[in-house]
Amino acid sequence: GGALVISAEPVGNVALLRLDRAAKKNALTPAMLRDLLGSIDRANSARAIVLAGAGDVFCAGFDLTLCKDDPQV
Protein backbone atom coordinates (compact mmCIF):
# COMPACT_ATOMS: atom_id res chain seq x y z
CA GLY A 1 0.00 0.00 0.00
CA GLY A 2 0.84 3.66 -0.04
CA ALA A 3 1.71 5.99 2.76
CA LEU A 4 -0.47 5.77 5.85
CA VAL A 5 -1.35 9.26 6.94
CA ILE A 6 -3.01 10.89 9.88
CA SER A 7 -2.52 14.63 9.57
CA ALA A 8 -2.72 16.78 12.69
CA GLU A 9 -3.31 20.52 12.60
CA PRO A 10 -3.81 22.76 15.62
CA VAL A 11 -6.61 25.31 15.17
CA GLY A 12 -6.63 27.45 18.28
CA ASN A 13 -7.48 25.14 21.19
CA VAL A 14 -8.70 22.43 18.80
CA ALA A 15 -6.64 19.61 17.31
CA LEU A 16 -7.91 18.74 13.82
CA LEU A 17 -6.95 15.14 13.01
CA ARG A 18 -7.64 13.99 9.47
CA LEU A 19 -7.61 10.47 8.07
CA ASP A 20 -5.88 10.89 4.71
CA ARG A 21 -6.36 7.71 2.72
CA ALA A 22 -9.17 8.88 0.44
CA ALA A 23 -8.43 6.31 -2.28
CA LYS A 24 -9.43 3.59 0.21
CA LYS A 25 -12.29 5.63 1.72
CA ASN A 26 -10.04 6.30 4.73
CA ALA A 27 -10.32 2.64 5.79
CA LEU A 28 -8.17 2.13 8.87
CA THR A 29 -5.13 -0.11 9.12
CA PRO A 30 -3.33 -1.15 12.32
CA ALA A 31 -0.57 1.37 11.55
CA MET A 32 -3.13 4.16 11.09
CA LEU A 33 -4.75 3.26 14.41
CA ARG A 34 -1.36 3.47 16.17
CA ASP A 35 -0.67 6.81 14.46
CA LEU A 36 -4.12 8.09 15.40
CA LEU A 37 -3.63 7.15 19.07
CA GLY A 38 -0.22 8.84 19.02
CA SER A 39 -1.73 11.97 17.49
CA ILE A 40 -4.38 12.04 20.20
CA ASP A 41 -1.70 11.66 22.90
CA ARG A 42 0.30 14.54 21.39
CA ALA A 43 -2.83 16.74 21.33
CA ASN A 44 -2.94 16.79 25.13
CA SER A 45 -3.07 20.60 25.30
CA ALA A 46 -6.12 20.78 23.02
CA ARG A 47 -9.51 21.46 24.56
CA ALA A 48 -11.21 19.48 21.78
CA ILE A 49 -10.27 17.01 19.05
CA VAL A 50 -12.05 16.95 15.70
CA LEU A 51 -11.61 13.77 13.67
CA ALA A 52 -12.28 14.17 9.95
CA GLY A 53 -11.67 12.22 6.77
CA ALA A 54 -10.14 13.33 3.47
CA GLY A 55 -12.31 13.11 0.38
CA ASP A 56 -16.03 12.33 0.24
CA VAL A 57 -16.11 9.68 2.98
CA PHE A 58 -15.27 10.01 6.67
CA CYS A 59 -14.13 6.42 7.24
CA ALA A 60 -15.16 3.07 5.80
CA GLY A 61 -14.09 1.28 8.99
CA PHE A 62 -11.26 -1.22 9.14
CA ASP A 63 -9.54 -2.24 5.88
CA LEU A 64 -10.67 -5.87 5.70
CA THR A 65 -8.44 -6.61 2.71
CA LEU A 66 -5.62 -6.83 5.26
CA CYS A 67 -7.35 -9.85 6.82
CA LYS A 68 -7.85 -11.94 3.68
CA ASP A 69 -4.65 -13.95 4.22
CA ASP A 70 -5.00 -14.22 8.02
CA PRO A 71 -6.03 -17.78 8.98
CA GLN A 72 -7.30 -16.59 12.37
CA VAL A 73 -10.06 -14.43 10.87
C-alpha positions as CSV (number, residue, x, y, z in Angstrom):
1,G,0.0,0.0,0.0
2,G,0.8,3.7,0.0
3,A,1.7,6.0,2.8
4,L,-0.5,5.8,5.8
5,V,-1.4,9.3,6.9
6,I,-3.0,10.9,9.9
7,S,-2.5,14.6,9.6
8,A,-2.7,16.8,12.7
9,E,-3.3,20.5,12.6
10,P,-3.8,22.8,15.6
11,V,-6.6,25.3,15.2
12,G,-6.6,27.4,18.3
13,N,-7.5,25.1,21.2
14,V,-8.7,22.4,18.8
15,A,-6.6,19.6,17.3
16,L,-7.9,18.7,13.8
17,L,-6.9,15.1,13.0
18,R,-7.6,14.0,9.5
19,L,-7.6,10.5,8.1
20,D,-5.9,10.9,4.7
21,R,-6.4,7.7,2.7
22,A,-9.2,8.9,0.4
23,A,-8.4,6.3,-2.3
24,K,-9.4,3.6,0.2
25,K,-12.3,5.6,1.7
26,N,-10.0,6.3,4.7
27,A,-10.3,2.6,5.8
28,L,-8.2,2.1,8.9
29,T,-5.1,-0.1,9.1
30,P,-3.3,-1.2,12.3
31,A,-0.6,1.4,11.6
32,M,-3.1,4.2,11.1
33,L,-4.8,3.3,14.4
34,R,-1.4,3.5,16.2
35,D,-0.7,6.8,14.5
36,L,-4.1,8.1,15.4
37,L,-3.6,7.2,19.1
38,G,-0.2,8.8,19.0
39,S,-1.7,12.0,17.5
40,I,-4.4,12.0,20.2
41,D,-1.7,11.7,22.9
42,R,0.3,14.5,21.4
43,A,-2.8,16.7,21.3
44,N,-2.9,16.8,25.1
45,S,-3.1,20.6,25.3
46,A,-6.1,20.8,23.0
47,R,-9.5,21.5,24.6
48,A,-11.2,19.5,21.8
49,I,-10.3,17.0,19.1
50,V,-12.0,16.9,15.7
51,L,-11.6,13.8,13.7
52,A,-12.3,14.2,10.0
53,G,-11.7,12.2,6.8
54,A,-10.1,13.3,3.5
55,G,-12.3,13.1,0.4
56,D,-16.0,12.3,0.2
57,V,-16.1,9.7,3.0
58,F,-15.3,10.0,6.7
59,C,-14.1,6.4,7.2
60,A,-15.2,3.1,5.8
61,G,-14.1,1.3,9.0
62,F,-11.3,-1.2,9.1
63,D,-9.5,-2.2,5.9
64,L,-10.7,-5.9,5.7
65,T,-8.4,-6.6,2.7
66,L,-5.6,-6.8,5.3
67,C,-7.4,-9.9,6.8
68,K,-7.8,-11.9,3.7
69,D,-4.7,-14.0,4.2
70,D,-5.0,-14.2,8.0
71,P,-6.0,-17.8,9.0
72,Q,-7.3,-16.6,12.4
73,V,-10.1,-14.4,10.9
